[in-house]
Amino acid sequence: MRLIVHIGFHKTASTYLQHLLNLNADALAARGVWYQRQPDYPAHHAAAWALLNGDASHLERMIADARAAGCGTAILSSEDLEGAIFNPGVAALIEAAAADAGVTTLEWHAAIREPGAYFESMCAQLAYHTYGDSLFMFTEVMKKGMLFVPEPQPGRDAVPYWFYCFDHFAYLSGFAAVPGRALFVHDYADRTPYPGWRMIDRLGVMDVLTNVPNEAGHNHRLAPEQVAQFYRDRVGEATGDAATWGMVSEAVDQSIAASQGTAPAYARAVGHHYADSYRMAVERFCRW
């Protein structure tokens, strides 16, 4: 059996690809490709979060279901598995669980995006989900080539952490250096008919993906005013009571406006700083 592990990255049209696979799961299964259908959101986030916490049971069930359906290939897809690039234990757990389940071929697939555009998109995304101050993000990315967000959504069965990769060549080279590991990288700029399409083309099933996602399946960036409101809501939750919110609400609005207003300048700097790393990663790992 073959296992395809699609680890994102974030903001590289992973949501669209997951909707596409989920909508056409039956047709894919008829051609021997198993995409574990999800009833709500189409990504395998629950399996990914369990793996990030050291639990491979979701993946094991997925492989067993694929085999029971007579499929020779299974696809695991969650952009939250971008963390596997930075946490060697997660990748090792996936590889060990897959081997124990009878997987003989494991392919890792990652999509990367020009770092400046990635940074600006992530500023909006993190402000929506948690606390995404663009200056803090900028300094972290410039110092480390990546961004780490601990406990973005705490609680039982929730997201334990997020990682975001900007120094593509350095980190992907380290990941690919493990003996026997097969890494395939897709360039977000190679987006016709959609980013990451070559992963599907390798499987020879492009023709069965006839049900296409509607607009909700694209996960486009929200308008700045929507992002600002979500960020305001997150901070309001953290303050805990109306009296405290009254003390800080004006300052919060000023901080949000500053963060949004400066993000494009930081994005240009990030793009400039990691341009060579992005180019070298495309040249080395986008093997098509």
Short mmCIF file of the C-alpha atoms (twelve columns), coordinates in Angstrom:
data_MODEL
# 
_entry.id   MODEL 
# 
loop_
_atom_site.group_PDB 
_atom_site.id 
_atom_site.type_symbol 
_atom_site.label_atom_id 
_atom_site.label_alt_id 
_atom_site.label_comp_id 
_atom_site.label_asym_id 
_atom_site.label_seq_id 
_atom_site.Cartn_x 
_atom_site.Cartn_y 
_atom_site.Cartn_z 
_atom_site.pdbx_PDB_model_num 
ATOM 1   C CA . MET A 1   0.000   0.000  0.000   1 
ATOM 2   C CA . ARG A 2   1.048   3.570  -0.673  1 
ATOM 3   C CA . LEU A 3   0.433   6.473  1.705   1 
ATOM 4   C CA . ILE A 4   0.441   10.079 0.481   1 
ATOM 5   C CA . VAL A 5   0.969   12.542 3.348   1 
ATOM 6   C CA . HIS A 6   -0.035  16.019 2.205   1 
ATOM 7   C CA . ILE A 7   1.292   18.397 4.873   1 
ATOM 8   C CA . GLY A 8   0.133   21.685 3.364   1 
ATOM 9   C CA . PHE A 9   1.753   24.162 3.810   1 
ATOM 10  C CA . HIS A 10  -0.753  26.655 5.161   1 
ATOM 11  C CA . LYS A 11  -2.167  29.223 2.714   1 
ATOM 12  C CA . THR A 12  -1.232  27.200 -0.370  1 
ATOM 13  C CA . ALA A 13  -4.797  26.254 -1.411  1 
ATOM 14  C CA . SER A 14  -4.830  23.156 0.790   1 
ATOM 15  C CA . THR A 15  -8.483  23.797 1.637   1 
ATOM 16  C CA . TYR A 16  -9.494  23.759 -2.017  1 
ATOM 17  C CA . LEU A 17  -7.621  20.515 -2.633  1 
ATOM 18  C CA . GLN A 18  -9.207  18.909 0.440   1 
ATOM 19  C CA . HIS A 19  -12.704 19.952 -0.642  1 
ATOM 20  C CA . LEU A 20  -12.006 18.557 -4.106  1 
ATOM 21  C CA . LEU A 21  -10.849 15.195 -2.735  1 
ATOM 22  C CA . ASN A 22  -13.662 15.016 -0.196  1 
ATOM 23  C CA . LEU A 23  -16.362 15.780 -2.768  1 
ATOM 24  C CA . ASN A 24  -15.047 13.073 -5.078  1 
ATOM 25  C CA . ALA A 25  -14.120 10.474 -2.461  1 
ATOM 26  C CA . ASP A 26  -16.364 7.753  -3.906  1 
ATOM 27  C CA . ALA A 27  -15.039 8.182  -7.435  1 
ATOM 28  C CA . LEU A 28  -11.473 8.146  -6.119  1 
ATOM 29  C CA . ALA A 29  -12.118 4.965  -4.128  1 
ATOM 30  C CA . ALA A 30  -13.447 3.291  -7.258  1 
ATOM 31  C CA . ARG A 31  -10.042 4.003  -8.819  1 
ATOM 32  C CA . GLY A 32  -8.126  2.670  -5.826  1 
ATOM 33  C CA . VAL A 33  -7.390  5.963  -4.064  1 
ATOM 34  C CA . TRP A 34  -8.757  6.372  -0.533  1 
ATOM 35  C CA . TYR A 35  -9.554  9.810  0.849   1 
ATOM 36  C CA . GLN A 36  -11.217 9.362  4.231   1 
ATOM 37  C CA . ARG A 37  -14.434 11.328 3.768   1 
ATOM 38  C CA . GLN A 38  -15.015 14.023 6.387   1 
ATOM 39  C CA . PRO A 39  -18.591 14.974 7.319   1 
ATOM 40  C CA . ASP A 40  -17.890 18.613 8.121   1 
ATOM 41  C CA . TYR A 41  -14.623 20.323 7.254   1 
ATOM 42  C CA . PRO A 42  -12.870 18.258 4.552   1 
ATOM 43  C CA . ALA A 43  -9.329  18.210 5.983   1 
ATOM 44  C CA . HIS A 44  -7.993  15.412 8.190   1 
ATOM 45  C CA . HIS A 45  -7.312  17.845 11.008  1 
ATOM 46  C CA . ALA A 46  -8.455  15.524 13.800  1 
ATOM 47  C CA . ALA A 47  -5.950  12.901 12.655  1 
ATOM 48  C CA . ALA A 48  -3.250  15.572 12.387  1 
ATOM 49  C CA . TRP A 49  -3.879  16.977 15.865  1 
ATOM 50  C CA . ALA A 50  -3.767  13.478 17.314  1 
ATOM 51  C CA . LEU A 51  -0.446  12.843 15.544  1 
ATOM 52  C CA . LEU A 52  0.956   16.130 16.868  1 
ATOM 53  C CA . ASN A 53  0.046   14.813 20.323  1 
ATOM 54  C CA . GLY A 54  1.720   11.444 19.701  1 
ATOM 55  C CA . ASP A 55  -1.402  9.438  18.838  1 
ATOM 56  C CA . ALA A 56  -1.451  7.561  15.508  1 
ATOM 57  C CA . SER A 57  -4.779  5.785  15.989  1 
ATOM 58  C CA . HIS A 58  -6.689  7.962  13.505  1 
ATOM 59  C CA . LEU A 59  -4.083  7.284  10.837  1 
ATOM 60  C CA . GLU A 60  -4.100  3.564  11.576  1 
ATOM 61  C CA . ARG A 61  -7.887  3.428  11.145  1 
ATOM 62  C CA . MET A 62  -7.620  5.396  7.909   1 
ATOM 63  C CA . ILE A 63  -5.160  2.911  6.442   1 
ATOM 64  C CA . ALA A 64  -7.286  -0.024 7.611   1 
ATOM 65  C CA . ASP A 65  -10.388 1.516  6.006   1 
ATOM 66  C CA . ALA A 66  -8.476  2.044  2.754   1 
ATOM 67  C CA . ARG A 67  -7.389  -1.576 2.701   1 
ATOM 68  C CA . ALA A 68  -10.918 -2.787 3.517   1 
ATOM 69  C CA . ALA A 69  -12.203 -0.741 0.567   1 
ATOM 70  C CA . GLY A 70  -9.684  -2.414 -1.724  1 
ATOM 71  C CA . CYS A 71  -7.669  0.756  -2.290  1 
ATOM 72  C CA . GLY A 72  -3.934  0.598  -2.853  1 
ATOM 73  C CA . THR A 73  -3.339  4.287  -2.048  1 
ATOM 74  C CA . ALA A 74  -4.464  6.402  0.897   1 
ATOM 75  C CA . ILE A 75  -4.177  10.189 1.226   1 
ATOM 76  C CA . LEU A 76  -3.762  11.972 4.567   1 
ATOM 77  C CA . SER A 77  -4.158  15.743 4.203   1 
ATOM 78  C CA . SER A 78  -3.864  18.500 6.807   1 
ATOM 79  C CA . GLU A 79  -1.866  21.712 6.640   1 
ATOM 80  C CA . ASP A 80  -1.433  21.469 10.400  1 
ATOM 81  C CA . LEU A 81  1.063   18.697 9.598   1 
ATOM 82  C CA . GLU A 82  3.437   21.457 8.495   1 
ATOM 83  C CA . GLY A 83  4.645   20.932 12.060  1 
ATOM 84  C CA . ALA A 84  6.185   17.616 10.988  1 
ATOM 85  C CA . ILE A 85  8.937   19.601 9.260   1 
ATOM 86  C CA . PHE A 86  9.994   20.973 12.657  1 
ATOM 87  C CA . ASN A 87  9.086   18.157 15.020  1 
ATOM 88  C CA . PRO A 88  11.007  15.032 13.962  1 
ATOM 89  C CA . GLY A 89  8.954   12.879 16.306  1 
ATOM 90  C CA . VAL A 90  5.757   13.527 14.332  1 
ATOM 91  C CA . ALA A 91  7.268   12.434 11.032  1 
ATOM 92  C CA . ALA A 92  8.838   9.383  12.689  1 
ATOM 93  C CA . LEU A 93  5.491   8.453  14.259  1 
ATOM 94  C CA . ILE A 94  3.713   8.646  10.899  1 
ATOM 95  C CA . GLU A 95  6.389   6.561  9.217   1 
ATOM 96  C CA . ALA A 96  6.405   3.935  11.963  1 
ATOM 97  C CA . ALA A 97  2.612   3.680  12.122  1 
ATOM 98  C CA . ALA A 98  2.410   3.410  8.346   1 
ATOM 99  C CA . ALA A 99  5.050   0.668  8.234   1 
ATOM 100 C CA . ASP A 100 3.292   -1.275 10.985  1 
ATOM 101 C CA . ALA A 101 0.053   -1.002 9.005   1 
ATOM 102 C CA . GLY A 102 1.640   -2.506 5.915   1 
ATOM 103 C CA . VAL A 103 2.429   0.652  3.952   1 
ATOM 104 C CA . THR A 104 5.367   -0.033 1.656   1 
ATOM 105 C CA . THR A 105 5.601   3.369  -0.059  1 
ATOM 106 C CA . LEU A 106 5.238   6.684  1.759   1 
ATOM 107 C CA . GLU A 107 5.391   10.011 -0.048  1 
ATOM 108 C CA . TRP A 108 5.533   13.395 1.671   1 
ATOM 109 C CA . HIS A 109 3.983   16.254 -0.318  1 
ATOM 110 C CA . ALA A 110 4.379   19.926 0.587   1 
ATOM 111 C CA . ALA A 111 3.333   23.069 -1.267  1 
ATOM 112 C CA . ILE A 112 5.358   26.236 -0.762  1 
ATOM 113 C CA . ARG A 113 4.566   29.838 -1.550  1 
ATOM 114 C CA . GLU A 114 6.666   32.934 -2.133  1 
ATOM 115 C CA . PRO A 115 7.628   33.896 1.456   1 
ATOM 116 C CA . GLY A 116 6.457   37.511 1.323   1 
ATOM 117 C CA . ALA A 117 2.990   36.587 0.073   1 
ATOM 118 C CA . TYR A 118 2.911   33.743 2.594   1 
ATOM 119 C CA . PHE A 119 3.749   36.146 5.415   1 
ATOM 120 C CA . GLU A 120 1.081   38.686 4.497   1 
ATOM 121 C CA . SER A 121 -1.556  35.981 4.154   1 
ATOM 122 C CA . MET A 122 -0.567  34.483 7.514   1 
ATOM 123 C CA . CYS A 123 -0.884  37.876 9.222   1 
ATOM 124 C CA . ALA A 124 -4.547  37.918 8.304   1 
ATOM 125 C CA . GLN A 125 -5.074  34.231 9.087   1 
ATOM 126 C CA . LEU A 126 -3.535  34.352 12.552  1 
ATOM 127 C CA . ALA A 127 -5.372  37.531 13.481  1 
ATOM 128 C CA . TYR A 128 -8.544  35.644 12.616  1 
ATOM 129 C CA . HIS A 129 -7.667  32.571 14.701  1 
ATOM 130 C CA . THR A 130 -5.543  33.840 17.573  1 
ATOM 131 C CA . TYR A 131 -3.213  36.809 18.246  1 
ATOM 132 C CA . GLY A 132 -1.297  37.707 15.082  1 
ATOM 133 C CA . ASP A 133 0.677   40.902 15.651  1 
ATOM 134 C CA . SER A 134 2.622   41.553 12.451  1 
ATOM 135 C CA . LEU A 135 5.707   43.053 14.133  1 
ATOM 136 C CA . PHE A 136 6.124   40.081 16.450  1 
ATOM 137 C CA . MET A 137 5.614   37.709 13.543  1 
ATOM 138 C CA . PHE A 138 8.154   39.620 11.458  1 
ATOM 139 C CA . THR A 139 10.906  39.477 14.075  1 
ATOM 140 C CA . GLU A 140 10.341  35.768 14.714  1 
ATOM 141 C CA . VAL A 141 10.385  34.892 11.027  1 
ATOM 142 C CA . MET A 142 13.477  36.965 10.312  1 
ATOM 143 C CA . LYS A 143 15.392  35.475 13.251  1 
ATOM 144 C CA . LYS A 144 14.349  31.848 12.875  1 
ATOM 145 C CA . GLY A 145 13.075  31.284 9.360   1 
ATOM 146 C CA . MET A 146 9.851   29.957 10.820  1 
ATOM 147 C CA . LEU A 147 7.016   30.890 13.146  1 
ATOM 148 C CA . PHE A 148 5.824   28.811 16.094  1 
ATOM 149 C CA . VAL A 149 2.393   29.353 17.657  1 
ATOM 150 C CA . PRO A 150 1.807   27.305 20.830  1 
ATOM 151 C CA . GLU A 151 -1.730  26.290 21.817  1 
ATOM 152 C CA . PRO A 152 -3.601  28.357 19.221  1 
ATOM 153 C CA . GLN A 153 -6.819  26.610 20.236  1 
ATOM 154 C CA . PRO A 154 -6.306  25.019 23.661  1 
ATOM 155 C CA . GLY A 155 -8.480  22.410 25.252  1 
ATOM 156 C CA . ARG A 156 -9.267  18.751 24.833  1 
ATOM 157 C CA . ASP A 157 -8.786  17.413 21.291  1 
ATOM 158 C CA . ALA A 158 -7.734  20.879 20.138  1 
ATOM 159 C CA . VAL A 159 -4.799  22.187 18.126  1 
ATOM 160 C CA . PRO A 160 -1.614  21.741 20.205  1 
ATOM 161 C CA . TYR A 161 0.599   24.023 18.097  1 
ATOM 162 C CA . TRP A 162 1.235   25.476 14.659  1 
ATOM 163 C CA . PHE A 163 4.470   25.845 12.742  1 
ATOM 164 C CA . TYR A 164 4.975   27.949 9.615   1 
ATOM 165 C CA . CYS A 165 8.012   27.597 7.348   1 
ATOM 166 C CA . PHE A 166 9.691   30.528 5.565   1 
ATOM 167 C CA . ASP A 167 13.293  29.419 5.122   1 
ATOM 168 C CA . HIS A 168 12.170  26.721 2.743   1 
ATOM 169 C CA . PHE A 169 15.475  25.383 1.522   1 
ATOM 170 C CA . ALA A 170 17.051  25.046 4.956   1 
ATOM 171 C CA . TYR A 171 14.160  23.283 6.650   1 
ATOM 172 C CA . LEU A 172 13.038  21.151 3.711   1 
ATOM 173 C CA . SER A 173 16.609  20.019 3.117   1 
ATOM 174 C CA . GLY A 174 16.845  18.897 6.728   1 
ATOM 175 C CA . PHE A 175 13.548  17.062 6.497   1 
ATOM 176 C CA . ALA A 176 14.483  15.338 3.246   1 
ATOM 177 C CA . ALA A 177 17.896  14.272 4.576   1 
ATOM 178 C CA . VAL A 178 16.395  11.361 6.521   1 
ATOM 179 C CA . PRO A 179 17.390  8.173  4.654   1 
ATOM 180 C CA . GLY A 180 14.583  6.699  2.598   1 
ATOM 181 C CA . ARG A 181 12.287  9.723  2.938   1 
ATOM 182 C CA . ALA A 182 10.605  10.769 -0.318  1 
ATOM 183 C CA . LEU A 183 9.705   14.470 -0.378  1 
ATOM 184 C CA . PHE A 184 7.800   16.098 -3.227  1 
ATOM 185 C CA . VAL A 185 7.410   19.873 -3.200  1 
ATOM 186 C CA . HIS A 186 4.820   21.819 -5.180  1 
ATOM 187 C CA . ASP A 187 5.175   25.492 -6.026  1 
ATOM 188 C CA . TYR A 188 2.031   27.521 -5.292  1 
ATOM 189 C CA . ALA A 189 2.823   29.526 -8.448  1 
ATOM 190 C CA . ASP A 190 2.229   26.341 -10.464 1 
ATOM 191 C CA . ARG A 191 -1.484  26.836 -9.974  1 
ATOM 192 C CA . THR A 192 -3.181  25.798 -13.200 1 
ATOM 193 C CA . PRO A 193 -5.627  24.135 -12.772 1 
ATOM 194 C CA . TYR A 194 -5.064  24.522 -9.002  1 
ATOM 195 C CA . PRO A 195 -2.054  24.550 -6.655  1 
ATOM 196 C CA . GLY A 196 -0.865  21.065 -5.815  1 
ATOM 197 C CA . TRP A 197 -2.496  19.482 -8.852  1 
ATOM 198 C CA . ARG A 198 0.618   17.492 -9.698  1 
ATOM 199 C CA . MET A 199 0.129   15.382 -6.569  1 
ATOM 200 C CA . ILE A 200 -3.188  14.200 -8.038  1 
ATOM 201 C CA . ASP A 201 -1.752  13.852 -11.514 1 
ATOM 202 C CA . ARG A 202 0.890   11.443 -10.169 1 
ATOM 203 C CA . LEU A 203 -1.946  9.163  -9.097  1 
ATOM 204 C CA . GLY A 204 -3.598  9.226  -12.526 1 
ATOM 205 C CA . VAL A 205 -7.004  10.287 -11.213 1 
ATOM 206 C CA . MET A 206 -7.334  13.881 -12.406 1 
ATOM 207 C CA . ASP A 207 -10.235 12.860 -14.647 1 
ATOM 208 C CA . VAL A 208 -12.508 11.682 -11.794 1 
ATOM 209 C CA . LEU A 209 -12.449 14.983 -9.887  1 
ATOM 210 C CA . THR A 210 -15.609 16.263 -11.538 1 
ATOM 211 C CA . ASN A 211 -17.347 17.741 -8.480  1 
ATOM 212 C CA . VAL A 212 -15.642 21.068 -7.785  1 
ATOM 213 C CA . PRO A 213 -15.865 23.146 -4.585  1 
ATOM 214 C CA . ASN A 214 -18.052 26.201 -4.428  1 
ATOM 215 C CA . GLU A 215 -16.763 29.585 -3.295  1 
ATOM 216 C CA . ALA A 216 -16.731 28.513 0.357   1 
ATOM 217 C CA . GLY A 217 -14.216 25.825 -0.534  1 
ATOM 218 C CA . HIS A 218 -11.529 28.330 -1.526  1 
ATOM 219 C CA . ASN A 219 -10.829 29.792 1.940   1 
ATOM 220 C CA . HIS A 220 -9.998  33.193 0.462   1 
ATOM 221 C CA . ARG A 221 -8.466  35.820 2.703   1 
ATOM 222 C CA . LEU A 222 -11.052 37.793 4.668   1 
ATOM 223 C CA . ALA A 223 -11.483 41.514 4.181   1 
ATOM 224 C CA . PRO A 224 -9.354  43.671 6.551   1 
ATOM 225 C CA . GLU A 225 -12.392 44.836 8.507   1 
ATOM 226 C CA . GLN A 226 -13.469 41.237 9.101   1 
ATOM 227 C CA . VAL A 227 -9.979  40.261 10.228  1 
ATOM 228 C CA . ALA A 228 -9.883  43.250 12.577  1 
ATOM 229 C CA . GLN A 229 -13.204 42.268 14.125  1 
ATOM 230 C CA . PHE A 230 -12.113 38.682 14.706  1 
ATOM 231 C CA . TYR A 231 -8.866  39.905 16.279  1 
ATOM 232 C CA . ARG A 232 -10.843 42.300 18.472  1 
ATOM 233 C CA . ASP A 233 -13.073 39.417 19.540  1 
ATOM 234 C CA . ARG A 234 -10.046 37.271 20.487  1 
ATOM 235 C CA . VAL A 235 -8.580  40.042 22.614  1 
ATOM 236 C CA . GLY A 236 -11.979 40.662 24.167  1 
ATOM 237 C CA . GLU A 237 -12.137 37.006 25.194  1 
ATOM 238 C CA . ALA A 238 -8.719  37.311 26.816  1 
ATOM 239 C CA . THR A 239 -9.649  40.393 28.867  1 
ATOM 240 C CA . GLY A 240 -12.427 38.445 30.538  1 
ATOM 241 C CA . ASP A 241 -14.800 41.219 31.627  1 
ATOM 242 C CA . ALA A 242 -16.396 44.388 30.331  1 
ATOM 243 C CA . ALA A 243 -14.597 46.704 32.757  1 
ATOM 244 C CA . THR A 244 -11.153 45.519 31.618  1 
ATOM 245 C CA . TRP A 245 -12.191 45.717 27.980  1 
ATOM 246 C CA . GLY A 246 -13.245 49.290 28.510  1 
ATOM 247 C CA . MET A 247 -9.740  50.109 29.739  1 
ATOM 248 C CA . VAL A 248 -7.994  48.681 26.694  1 
ATOM 249 C CA . SER A 249 -10.427 48.746 23.765  1 
ATOM 250 C CA . GLU A 250 -9.079  51.969 22.257  1 
ATOM 251 C CA . ALA A 251 -5.491  50.751 22.542  1 
ATOM 252 C CA . VAL A 252 -6.507  47.421 21.009  1 
ATOM 253 C CA . ASP A 253 -8.008  49.175 17.999  1 
ATOM 254 C CA . GLN A 254 -4.829  51.208 17.573  1 
ATOM 255 C CA . SER A 255 -2.669  48.092 17.765  1 
ATOM 256 C CA . ILE A 256 -4.809  46.225 15.238  1 
ATOM 257 C CA . ALA A 257 -4.719  49.141 12.807  1 
ATOM 258 C CA . ALA A 258 -0.945  49.396 13.162  1 
ATOM 259 C CA . SER A 259 -0.499  45.651 12.661  1 
ATOM 260 C CA . GLN A 260 -2.609  45.623 9.526   1 
ATOM 261 C CA . GLY A 261 -1.053  48.795 8.147   1 
ATOM 262 C CA . THR A 262 2.539   47.611 8.538   1 
ATOM 263 C CA . ALA A 263 2.100   44.009 7.394   1 
ATOM 264 C CA . PRO A 264 2.751   44.755 3.683   1 
ATOM 265 C CA . ALA A 265 6.128   46.353 4.470   1 
ATOM 266 C CA . TYR A 266 7.153   43.424 6.647   1 
ATOM 267 C CA . ALA A 267 6.000   41.025 3.944   1 
ATOM 268 C CA . ARG A 268 8.226   42.691 1.357   1 
ATOM 269 C CA . ALA A 269 11.201  42.370 3.704   1 
ATOM 270 C CA . VAL A 270 10.468  38.703 4.391   1 
ATOM 271 C CA . GLY A 271 10.128  38.020 0.676   1 
ATOM 272 C CA . HIS A 272 13.456  39.709 -0.019  1 
ATOM 273 C CA . HIS A 273 15.253  37.923 2.823   1 
ATOM 274 C CA . TYR A 274 14.122  34.407 1.888   1 
ATOM 275 C CA . ALA A 275 13.943  34.780 -1.898  1 
ATOM 276 C CA . ASP A 276 17.021  32.619 -2.507  1 
ATOM 277 C CA . SER A 277 15.845  29.948 -0.080  1 
ATOM 278 C CA . TYR A 278 12.489  29.748 -1.865  1 
ATOM 279 C CA . ARG A 279 14.134  29.617 -5.303  1 
ATOM 280 C CA . MET A 280 16.585  26.894 -4.278  1 
ATOM 281 C CA . ALA A 281 13.815  24.808 -2.710  1 
ATOM 282 C CA . VAL A 282 11.802  24.990 -5.930  1 
ATOM 283 C CA . GLU A 283 14.837  24.045 -8.003  1 
ATOM 284 C CA . ARG A 284 15.799  21.113 -5.790  1 
ATOM 285 C CA . PHE A 285 12.500  19.621 -4.688  1 
ATOM 286 C CA . CYS A 286 9.901   20.469 -7.358  1 
ATOM 287 C CA . ARG A 287 10.819  17.466 -9.478  1 
ATOM 288 C CA . TRP A 288 8.323   17.401 -12.303 1 
# 
